[in-house]
Amino acid sequence: SIADSTTTGTTIAIITATDTDTTGETMVYTLGGTDANSFSINGSQLKMAQNVVFATKSNYSISITASDGVNTSVAMNFTLSVNQDFAITSSATATATEKTDKIINLTANRTGATFNITGGADKAKFTLNGATLTFAATDFEARADDNTYEVEITASK
């Protein structure tokens, strides 16, 4: 499988083949198949020749032929599936009332998402229980900044 948002030039696989009828021959790999133009081969590295976008294409069909340049070559067909990235679909901003906890229910573009607090200048002001993010009540006047609080949430499975 290929990760959604994989960029051009990223190595997605290392190709290996064993030649049992000769020794010391270098294997040469060539691409074929419906989506061959979406990939490139550099030595034994299978690379993306374009950016991967799940919403545009979720599967790629290719064949790879291995040849030692002396005897028979062999081709194998592959269907590569794109793994869709998790994306948080709940609002990126929220307004809180002073001295009142703010509860935000997190949602993602795929079921089964697990949410984690992974950063943000004010992450200590937030707690996470499953998909429920809580901003701890605060006295806005006691804060020495612009009363904007930042937290970074990551969705994964």
Secondary structure per residue as TSV (DSSP state, phi and psi in degrees):
chain	resnum	aa	ss	phi	psi
A	1	S	-	360.0	161.8
A	2	I	E	-122.3	136.7
A	3	A	E	-73.8	137.3
A	4	D	T	-56.3	144.6
A	5	S	T	74.2	12.5
A	6	T	-	-63.6	136.0
A	7	T	-	-98.8	160.9
A	8	T	T	-53.0	134.1
A	9	G	T	92.6	-8.6
A	10	T	-	-73.3	131.0
A	11	T	E	-76.1	124.0
A	12	I	E	-108.4	-13.3
A	13	A	E	-162.0	154.2
A	14	I	E	-108.5	125.6
A	15	I	-	-93.0	133.1
A	16	T	-	-135.2	142.8
A	17	A	-	-143.3	147.7
A	18	T	-	-112.9	129.9
A	19	D	-	-100.6	112.6
A	20	T	S	-90.0	-14.1
A	21	D	S	-97.3	-11.7
A	22	T	-	-141.0	160.9
A	23	T	S	-122.1	149.5
A	24	G	S	80.7	-0.8
A	25	E	-	-82.0	140.6
A	26	T	-	-85.3	131.4
A	27	M	-	-80.5	138.4
A	28	V	E	-116.8	132.9
A	29	Y	E	-112.4	136.7
A	30	T	E	-129.5	151.6
A	31	L	E	-98.7	147.7
A	32	G	E	-150.6	-173.5
A	33	G	S	96.8	171.1
A	34	T	T	-53.4	-42.1
A	35	D	T	-110.0	24.4
A	36	A	G	-56.1	-33.6
A	37	N	G	-69.7	-9.3
A	38	S	G	-85.4	-6.3
A	39	F	E	-131.1	166.2
A	40	S	E	-142.1	159.0
A	41	I	E	-121.0	129.3
A	42	N	E	-123.6	102.0
A	43	G	T	67.2	-112.5
A	44	S	T	-110.5	10.2
A	45	Q	E	-96.1	124.0
A	46	L	E	-89.5	120.7
A	47	K	E	-122.2	156.6
A	48	M	E	-77.7	134.8
A	49	A	S	-100.6	0.9
A	50	Q	S	-154.6	164.2
A	51	N	-	-71.0	144.9
A	52	V	-	-96.2	127.8
A	53	V	-	-132.5	110.0
A	54	F	T	-54.0	-41.4
A	55	A	T	-63.1	-23.5
A	56	T	T	-91.7	-42.1
A	57	K	-	-151.8	125.9
A	58	S	S	-105.3	-10.7
A	59	N	E	-143.6	146.6
A	60	Y	E	-126.4	137.8
A	61	S	E	-114.1	121.4
A	62	I	E	-138.1	163.8
A	63	S	E	-127.7	146.9
A	64	I	E	-123.2	126.9
A	65	T	E	-106.5	131.0
A	66	A	E	-108.6	131.2
A	67	S	E	-140.2	140.6
A	68	D	-	-93.8	-0.5
A	69	G	S	78.6	-1.1
A	70	V	S	-116.5	-54.2
A	71	N	S	-113.8	-150.1
A	72	T	-	-65.8	145.2
A	73	S	-	-104.6	162.9
A	74	V	E	-133.9	139.9
A	75	A	E	-116.6	143.7
A	76	M	E	-128.2	140.7
A	77	N	E	-97.6	142.8
A	78	F	E	-134.9	142.3
A	79	T	E	-116.0	117.7
A	80	L	E	-104.1	124.3
A	81	S	E	-95.4	146.1
A	82	V	E	-94.5	127.4
A	83	N	E	-84.8	119.6
A	84	Q	-	-70.5	132.9
A	85	D	-	-63.6	147.7
A	86	F	-	-78.4	138.5
A	87	A	-	-134.9	136.0
A	88	I	B	-77.2	126.3
A	89	T	-	-104.6	-9.2
A	90	S	S	-73.4	161.2
A	91	S	-	-55.6	142.6
A	92	A	S	-84.0	-10.9
A	93	T	-	-130.8	152.2
A	94	A	-	-149.3	152.8
A	95	T	-	-109.4	132.8
A	96	A	-	-112.5	145.6
A	97	T	-	-86.3	138.3
A	98	E	T	-57.1	138.5
A	99	K	T	61.6	24.3
A	100	T	S	-134.0	130.4
A	101	D	-	-61.2	142.3
A	102	K	E	-109.8	123.9
A	103	I	E	-107.1	129.2
A	104	I	E	-123.9	124.0
A	105	N	E	-90.9	116.7
A	106	L	-	-83.1	141.6
A	107	T	-	-132.9	155.6
A	108	A	B	-130.9	169.4
A	109	N	S	-76.4	-6.1
A	110	R	S	-135.8	146.9
A	111	T	T	-71.9	155.3
A	112	G	T	82.9	13.3
A	113	A	-	-68.3	142.9
A	114	T	E	-111.3	131.6
A	115	F	E	-106.2	142.9
A	116	N	E	-140.0	143.2
A	117	I	E	-79.8	119.3
A	118	T	E	-118.3	1.6
A	119	G	E	168.1	-167.3
A	120	G	-	111.3	140.4
A	121	A	T	-60.0	-27.7
A	122	D	T	-116.6	26.5
A	123	K	G	-57.7	-25.6
A	124	A	G	-67.2	-17.8
A	125	K	G	-84.3	-2.9
A	126	F	E	-119.6	148.3
A	127	T	E	-128.0	155.0
A	128	L	E	-132.8	127.3
A	129	N	E	-129.8	101.1
A	130	G	T	65.7	-117.9
A	131	A	T	-103.8	12.8
A	132	T	E	-105.6	113.9
A	133	L	E	-99.7	128.1
A	134	T	E	-119.6	128.5
A	135	F	E	-95.9	121.6
A	136	A	-	-68.0	138.1
A	137	A	-	-54.0	141.9
A	138	T	-	-142.4	156.6
A	139	D	-	-94.6	105.2
A	140	F	G	-58.6	-33.7
A	141	E	G	-69.4	-26.2
A	142	A	G	-79.6	-13.8
A	143	R	-	-83.8	138.3
A	144	A	S	-96.7	25.9
A	145	D	S	-131.6	-158.1
A	146	D	-	-88.0	12.9
A	147	N	S	62.7	28.7
A	148	T	-	-107.6	128.4
A	149	Y	-	-118.4	132.4
A	150	E	-	-115.5	136.8
A	151	V	-	-143.3	144.2
A	152	E	E	-110.3	127.5
A	153	I	E	-117.1	137.2
A	154	T	E	-118.0	135.4
A	155	A	E	-104.6	135.7
A	156	S	E	-151.9	-179.8
A	157	K	-	-124.7	360.0
